[in-house]
Amino acid sequence: MITTLASTHHGRQYLAQQGIIDRISNMILGADSDPFSGFYLPGLVKFFGNLAVMDSPQQICEHYPAFLQKVFDMAEGHETTMIGVAVDTLGIMGSTVEGKQVLQKTGPRFNNVFKRIGHHAKNAPTELRVRCLDSIASLLSLPEDHHTEDLLAMSENWFTCLSNQPMDLFRSIATQPFPELHCAALKVFTAVANQSWAQKQMIESPGFIEYIVDRTVDPDKDSKDTKFELVKALVNSKTVADVFGNQHYLRLRAYLRDGPYYVKAISTVAVEGAE
């Protein structure tokens, strides 16, 4: 209910004036000494995550440092419920450029947390793996009008934190027969598809382009739609033609033109006298 109230500017002002936000911050601070904090901590963290996006990630994290510290602690912990909440919260915060910059300022601490998220994306139970992949996609996405040298370097650095071979990691997940994992991994590729460093890694990954244009590996409608969004993101990028080369670029253009559900017609020849 308080999160709903905080969705408006005057609502946030009222909560701040009444000391409610300070009280919630103090509850997060005192959670370590409360054996029952597991019941309410996820809700408090989600509240601050939403508050950061609705207001300003920079201001919220500066005024309430306990929030981000607790999210990092939860992400590095061993309790699946808390890890999931932390991963979701980081994904929400990292959906804005300002949120990404706030996380970047924490330096090695966030890099370690992101590496942990990459580990869970590979090894955790399926539901948490999907949540990790969704969060990774949100954190790595970068609108084309924010493609500054610093932000692109940040995104590439985060990507390399995820695994020793992050391209291979996401390709292996994308080729698994579970639609939710398959689609979530494709969304990670879509998130970075407009960034030149990622395009270079894609073209250097053996067989990657062939995998993208292979329609037989997408078994259901959601998979076909998600693959199509990846192709669209690549084709619409300003740098992809130069990075991929004309031949691969034209293959992607043809895929986009044919649409997500295109099936190549197979002609048969009737033989006289055949049954």
N, C-alpha and C positions, 0 to 999 in steps of 0.2 A: 504493500500500500504506500509506503514511504517512497519507494522507487518511482511509483506512478506520480506522486506529488512532485518529485524532483525532475520530472520530464518537462516542466515549464520553468522559465527563468524566475518568475515571482515565487514559484514553489520552492526552488533552491534557495532563494533569498530568505524565505520564511524559515526553512529548516536550519540554515546557518545562524539566523538571528536567535532562534530558540535553543541553540546549542546542541541540536540533535546530531548533526554531522560530527561534531567533536565527541559526543558521547559514543557514537558508533566506532569512531577511531580508537577511543580508549578501550572499548570492548575488544577490539582486535589486539591491542597492546597487551591486555590482560588475559588473552585466550590461552597462553602457554601454561598458566597456573590454574586454569579451570578445567577439571576433568570432563565437564559436560560441553566444552566449547565446540566439539565436533557436531553438535546438533544445530548450532546457530552460525558458526563461522562461514560456511558456504554462502549463506544468505547475505551476510555482511560484506563479504568480498565481492559478490555479484553486484551489490548496491554500489560500491565504490567503482567497480568496473563500468557500470552504466553511467554513473555520475561523471567519470573522466571523459567519456565520449560525448555526453550531452553538454558538458561545460568546457573544460580545457584540461587535457591530460597533464600538461606542464604544471598548471596551477594546483590541480588536485594532488599530484605526486609531491609537489614542493610543500604544500600545506599539511598533507597527511602522509608522511614518509612511511609510517607503519603499514599502510595498505600495500604498497609495492613490495616491501620487504617480506610481508607475509605471503604474498602471491608466489614469490621466488622460493620461499621455504616450502610451501605446499607442493610446488612443481618438482622440487628435489627430494620430496619425502617418499614414503613407501605405501601410503594409503590411497587406494585407487580412486575413491570418491573425491578426496581432496585434490589429487592430481588432475582429475577431469575438470573440476571447477577452476583450478589455476590455469589450465590449458585454454579453456573457453574464455576466461577473463583476459589473458594475454592476446588471444585472437581478436577480441573486441577492441582492446586498447590499440593494438597494432593495425587496425583497419583504417586509421587516419595517419597522415604523414607526420603530424605533430606527435601522435602516440609512438610511432616508430622512433622518432628522434629522442623522445624521453627515455625509451628503452636503450637506445644506443649510448646515451650518456652514462649508463650504469657500467659500461665497459665490459671487462671479462666476466662479471657476474651474470649478465644476460647471456653471453656466449655459452657459458656453462649450462645455464637453464635450457637454452635452445638445443644444445647437444643432447641433453636429457630427453627433450621432447622428440628428437629424432630417434633416440633409442626406443622410446615407447611406441613410436609409429611403426617400428619394425617388429617389436617383441611383445607388446601388450595384448590383452584380449581385444577382440575385433571392435567392440564399441569404442573403447578408448583409442584404438589405432585410428579410427575414422575421425574422432574429435581432434586428435593430434594433427592429422593431415589437413583438416579444415583450418585449424589454427595456423599451421605453417603457410598455407596458401594465403591467408589473410595478412600475415606478417610480411611475406615476400612480395606481395603485389605492390605495384608502383605506377600511378597514373603517368601517362606519357608526358604530360606538361610538368612533371616533377623529376624528369630524368637529368638531374644535375650529377656532376662527377662524384660528389660526396655521397649522395643517396644511392647511386648505382653501386659504388664501392661497398657501401654498408650492406646492401642486399646480397651482393656476391659473397661477402665475408660471412654473413649469416648462413647462406646456403652451404658453404664449405664446412661450417660448424656441425652440420646435421649428421654427417657420416664421413668415413674415409672416401667413399665413392657415392656421393649423393645421387648422381644421375642413375647409376646402377640400382641403387636402393629403390627409387621411385618407379623405375622401369619394372623391377621385379614385382613390386606391389601391383602395378597397373596390369600385369599379365596374369594375375591370379583370378580364379574363376568366381570370386565373390563380388557381385556387382557394386556393393557399397564401398569396398576397398578399391576396386578397379576405378570407379568414378572419382573417388577422393584423391587418388594419386594423379589422375589426369588433370584435376583442378589445380594441383600444385604446378604442373607444367604450364597450364593456362595462365596462372598468376605471374609467371616469369617470362611468358612467351614474347612480351614486347620489349624485353631488356636484352641489349646486344650481347652482354657477357653470357647469358643463358643460351641465346641462339648459337653462339660459338661452341658451347659445350654440347648442345644438341647435335650440331653437324659433325662434331668430332667423335660422337658416340656411335660406334659401328651399328648400322641397321636401324637407327632411330627414325630416319625419314621414312624408310620402308614400313616400319611399325605404324607410323602415324597415318599413312595412306592405305594401310591394309584394313579393309572393311570387315574381313572375316573374323577379326579378333574381338569384335564388339557384339556380344550375344543378345543384348536386349535394347529397348528403346532408350532408357536412361544413358546407357553406355554410348550409344550412337550420338545422342544429343550432346553429351559431354565432350566426346571426341571432336564433334563439329565445332563446338565453342573454342577448342584448342586451335583447330585449323584456322578459324576466323580470326582469332587473336594474332596468330602468326602472319597471316596474309595482310592484316590491317596495320602491321608494324611498319614504321618508316625505314628500318634498318635490315629487315629480313632478306630482301632481294640481294643486297650486297653481301650479306653473311652467308646465305645458303647457296647463292649462285642461281643463274637463270633457270637451269633445268629443274632443280628441286622446287624453286619458287613456282614455276608453271604447273608442276604436279599438284602443289597445294591449291593453286588457283582453280585447277580443274575439279579437285575434290569439293571445294567451296561452291563452285558453279553447279555441280551435280546434286548438292544437298545431302543431308545426313542419311537418307534411307535409299540411296541409289543402289540398284542391283543391275549388274551388267547382263545384258540379254545374251543368251546362248542359242545360236541358230542350229537347227538340226536339218540334215539332208535326208529326204525320203528316198529309199531305194526301191525300184520297181520289183514287185514280187515278194517284198519283205512283209512279214505278218505284223 
